[in-house]
């Protein structure tokens, strides 16, 4: 079937279809489950283990489990995936992760959450997402690229075994799968105890499933195609940047997985919001100052390019294949977000006491 599709539509067309399918699943599931790393990090910083953490860990564990089981079954080989095969930056993962986490709190959402919220009519998310994308482009190929390259080069990690957390720990995919299954069970138990609706918990599992599906589809397309096709999964900063720049600079947008993913997520989230009657227009206001959102967008745009991906690209997709830099990046995103939330809370208390 894949061969006939590639013959008819080419590699780019089939990759775009795969991205659109994965995006529709991710967008609808993320909207319904309220999947959000920012919300989870705030909950943890306030000393609680509740619904937001449960949702995030269901999604993360489900993604890891699907990917690792697929590897064991011989359906997937991620050894040539960029997060594992290419040279990585540990300094980029640390500093970029901290910056991204800080930006999430300021902008009230990560790159994926902003895209999902944009589809529900949130004008703040649309403006913030556009600024994030422009800063990411400037960091990748523009005026900020020398700074990004300088920070990234401080601590490099060779591709191959040096970027595989499983190899470094001497852990097999079987062991990783068992650990992911246990974590998934505990996350569902936490969701039950936190009175998370079953549909929300199942939707969170589909978020992780979309990440695994992305790896599986791109791998199978790469195996079927006669050309070199890079395997990848769900990530947002890079595809959003490529899509926006393609629309601005070229009458013909180069087709690929990311080109289908971004509109797929938007449409999936929009459909779910309309179905559940949650779509509504939201604007900037006195309690939502634009300058804070734009600063957060700038931090996330630069931080994601430095860390090698956003909260989903590095944290979920890279984490599911156990790329060392991805795990470091998402850990630092948690730390950056929690520290920023606590600092902002203290500053608001001090300001209130002065007034």
Helices and strands as residue ranges (DSSP letters): H 2-33, H 37-45, H 51-72, H 82-85, E 88-89, H 90-107, H 111-119, H 123-140, H 145-152, E 156-157, G 161-163, H 165-169, H 173-193, H 198-224, H 237-249, H 257-275, H 290-307, I 313-318, H 319-320, H 324-354
